[in-house]
Amino acid sequence: MADPLGYVPVAAAALAIPQFLPQIIKVRTTGDAAGVSWLWAALTSINNAAWFGYFVLSRLWGGLIPALSAVLLAAALAMLPACRRAATRKAGVLITVWSAVLITAFVVAGRIGLGTLLTAAFAIQVAPSIWTAYRTAHPTGISRGTWLLIGGELSCWAIYGVHESDPRLMTLGTLGVVASILMLARTGRRRASASS
């Protein structure tokens, strides 16, 4: 009988593919990007492009569709006019520098170096989102659906990391769950204050 936990990455992929759609739909239909970080969307697109390359080099074909989905949908979110207004020259420089760091890691340390850096990169990727959400007085533009999907996907990776004794996946999953909880708590607090 097959190990049921071996299918957890399939569940993670199913949650990962559509995760930016709720956020895109919310910003596009309302024009409200309050609390949504342009830098987070741009970093997510860049990091997932690097993950796509890592998966190709590793022949991990199952990761290609979720990574490509995140590249395209996070870039689409960053390009929405309501989000693009939040882009700054400093954020653009950070994106350029980060892209150079990823390329350098691959050139110097190959696929393994790139994969190790990308595991740690999730904290860099998600920090602007949390920072923006908590610094925005009324973060009405944040989609709870996106953060529920992100939390679901990364909880799958945390479980799979424990199952496989893989500290990189455990770390990635744990960081993602914590980030999702923080974002959902911020949107929940926003709803509570709006109804009072």
Buried (B, 14 or more C-beta within 10 A) or exposed (E): EEEEEEEBBEBBBBBBBBBBBBBBEBBBEEEBBBBBBBBBBBBBBBBBBBBBBBBBBEEEEEBBBBBBBBBBBBBBBBBBEBBEEBBEEEBEEBBEEBBEBBEEBBEEEEBEBBBEBBBEBBBBBBBBBBEBBBEBEEBBBBBBBBBBBBBBBBBBBBBBBBBBEBEBBBBBBBBBBBBBEBBBEBBEEBEEEEEE
